[in-house]
Amino acid sequence: MSDNNKVKGFFKFGDFGNYFVRVFQKPDPNQKSNYNLRMMHGINKISIVVFLLAIIFWIVKRFI
């Protein structure tokens, strides 16, 4: 196995990573969606952003 494949394998998240990519993409107009699914993805977007901001704030506060 080459070094390039090892790096790609390390950062491969499978379904978990694909979900984050899918949540932040524009919805597919050909795919049927309902109100509950849109709200769930909206709340997940907010949760992810708040979590990342909290981690950044914690790191800045801890080391500065």
N, C-alpha and C positions, 0 to 999 in steps of 0.2 A: 504494500500500500504506500503510495507516495505521500509526501508531507502535505500537499495541497488537499488530498482527500481526507487526511486526518483532521485538518482544520475545519473543513466543511462538515465533517461528521460531528465535531465538537459543538458547533453552533447549530446543528440540526435539532429543532424542537418538535418536529412532527405535528401532530394535531394541535398541541398547545401553541406553538408558534404560528401555525396557520390561522388560528382563531384571532390572534391579535392583528394579523395582517387583514383579515376579513372584516373585523370590527371597524377599522379605520378607513376602509375603502368605501367609495360611493356604492350605494345599492344597485344591484343588477336590475334593469328595468324589465327584463324578460322573466325574472323569477318572481313568483307570487309571494307577497309579504303581507303580514297582518299587523295590526296596531300593537299587540302584545310583544311581538318580536322586535319591532322598531323601538319600543320603550325599553325593552331589556338591553338591547345594544347601546342605547343612549345612556342608560344608567351605568353600564359597564365602561363606556368611554369616560364618563365623569369619574368613576372609581379609579380607573387606571391612571388618569391624569393627576388626581389628588394624591394617590399613593406615590407616584414618581416625584411630585413636588415635596411631599413629606420626607422622602428619602434624601433628596437634594438638600432640603433645609437642615435635616439632621446631620448630614455630612459636613455642611458648612459650619454649623454651630459647634460640632464636635472638634473640628480641626482648625478652626480660625478663632 
